[in-house]
Amino acid sequence: MLATEWLDKAKRKLLIESDYELAKIIGINASAISNIRKRNSGIDNYTASRLEDILELERMTIIIDIEMQKEKNEEKLKYWKKKEQIYLSKSDRN
């Protein structure tokens, strides 16, 4: 999922419409969300963790997703895919 999609999903869950409100809830500047949207840049780990809290996701779900999207090195990509499988199997057991 793209970084912007994670933000939109959190807004839907919180039943809010503005990025400003989301930024306040996460605890970041509204300009940070604006930068993510304009550049479709990644989400830092703090923001990812806060989004995981809001969306009630297993830890590392968003971080792994973002890392897999941007990773160009095949060995590192394998690492993130392996982590994804570990975390997916944990959430399936819960």
One Martini backbone bead per residue (centre of mass of N, CA, C, O) as a GRO file, in nm:
protein
   94
    1MET     BB    1   0.099   0.035   0.021
    2LEU     BB    2   0.076   0.348   0.012
    3ALA     BB    3   0.130   0.608   0.209
    4THR     BB    4  -0.139   0.752   0.139
    5GLU     BB    5  -0.321   0.507   0.206
    6TRP     BB    6  -0.262   0.496   0.507
    7LEU     BB    7  -0.374   0.774   0.570
    8ASP     BB    8  -0.664   0.726   0.463
    9LYS     BB    9  -0.732   0.488   0.645
   10ALA     BB   10  -0.710   0.645   0.912
   11LYS     BB   11  -0.927   0.855   0.851
   12ARG     BB   12  -1.159   0.656   0.824
   13LYS     BB   13  -1.137   0.532   1.108
   14LEU     BB   14  -1.164   0.832   1.251
   15LEU     BB   15  -1.365   1.016   1.096
   16ILE     BB   16  -1.187   1.201   0.904
   17GLU     BB   17  -1.071   1.461   0.657
   18SER     BB   18  -0.809   1.587   0.767
   19ASP     BB   19  -0.467   1.617   0.784
   20TYR     BB   20  -0.452   1.795   1.031
   21GLU     BB   21  -0.594   1.601   1.225
   22LEU     BB   22  -0.402   1.366   1.187
   23ALA     BB   23  -0.146   1.506   1.280
   24LYS     BB   24  -0.240   1.560   1.569
   25ILE     BB   25  -0.282   1.263   1.647
   26ILE     BB   26   0.009   1.168   1.582
   27GLY     BB   27   0.233   1.417   1.627
   28ILE     BB   28   0.256   1.607   1.371
   29ASN     BB   29   0.309   1.788   1.109
   30ALA     BB   30   0.125   1.882   0.842
   31SER     BB   31   0.373   1.899   0.648
   32ALA     BB   32   0.441   1.598   0.653
   33ILE     BB   33   0.189   1.505   0.503
   34SER     BB   34   0.226   1.682   0.257
   35ASN     BB   35   0.495   1.551   0.169
   36ILE     BB   36   0.387   1.270   0.126
   37ARG     BB   37   0.182   1.350  -0.094
   38LYS     BB   38   0.362   1.509  -0.300
   39ARG     BB   39   0.610   1.276  -0.300
   40ASN     BB   40   0.547   0.995  -0.200
   41SER     BB   41   0.674   0.948   0.060
   42GLY     BB   42   0.775   0.819   0.320
   43ILE     BB   43   0.746   0.680   0.638
   44ASP     BB   44   0.818   0.715   0.936
   45ASN     BB   45   0.836   0.523   1.216
   46TYR     BB   46   0.650   0.687   1.394
   47THR     BB   47   0.413   0.713   1.199
   48ALA     BB   48   0.376   0.412   1.151
   49SER     BB   49   0.317   0.338   1.447
   50ARG     BB   50   0.068   0.520   1.479
   51LEU     BB   51  -0.095   0.387   1.252
   52GLU     BB   52  -0.099   0.108   1.380
   53ASP     BB   53  -0.261   0.194   1.622
   54ILE     BB   54  -0.511   0.304   1.476
   55LEU     BB   55  -0.542   0.023   1.293
   56GLU     BB   56  -0.467  -0.230   1.457
   57LEU     BB   57  -0.172  -0.332   1.402
   58GLU     BB   58   0.087  -0.497   1.361
   59ARG     BB   59   0.387  -0.471   1.416
   60MET     BB   60   0.559  -0.355   1.121
   61THR     BB   61   0.364  -0.346   0.880
   62ILE     BB   62   0.434  -0.065   0.751
   63ILE     BB   63   0.737  -0.076   0.748
   64ILE     BB   64   0.761  -0.321   0.566
   65ASP     BB   65   0.600  -0.214   0.329
   66ILE     BB   66   0.780   0.033   0.267
   67GLU     BB   67   1.051  -0.118   0.234
   68MET     BB   68   0.961  -0.298  -0.006
   69GLN     BB   69   0.903  -0.062  -0.207
   70LYS     BB   70   1.208   0.079  -0.193
   71GLU     BB   71   1.371  -0.170  -0.244
   72LYS     BB   72   1.658  -0.274  -0.456
   73ASN     BB   73   1.786  -0.483  -0.291
   74GLU     BB   74   1.756  -0.819  -0.295
   75GLU     BB   75   1.845  -0.901  -0.007
   76LYS     BB   76   1.668  -0.696   0.144
   77LEU     BB   77   1.400  -0.786   0.025
   78LYS     BB   78   1.407  -1.070   0.144
   79TYR     BB   79   1.407  -0.981   0.435
   80TRP     BB   80   1.128  -0.833   0.428
   81LYS     BB   81   0.964  -1.079   0.334
   82LYS     BB   82   1.026  -1.252   0.579
   83LYS     BB   83   0.906  -1.059   0.787
   84GLU     BB   84   0.623  -1.061   0.675
   85GLN     BB   85   0.568  -1.361   0.727
   86ILE     BB   86   0.604  -1.351   1.032
   87TYR     BB   87   0.383  -1.133   1.093
   88LEU     BB   88   0.148  -1.277   0.954
   89SER     BB   89   0.155  -1.535   1.131
   90LYS     BB   90   0.100  -1.389   1.396
   91SER     BB   91  -0.179  -1.260   1.318
   92ASP     BB   92  -0.320  -1.537   1.259
   93ARG     BB   93  -0.299  -1.640   1.566
   94ASN     BB   94  -0.485  -1.395   1.697
   0.00000   0.00000   0.00000
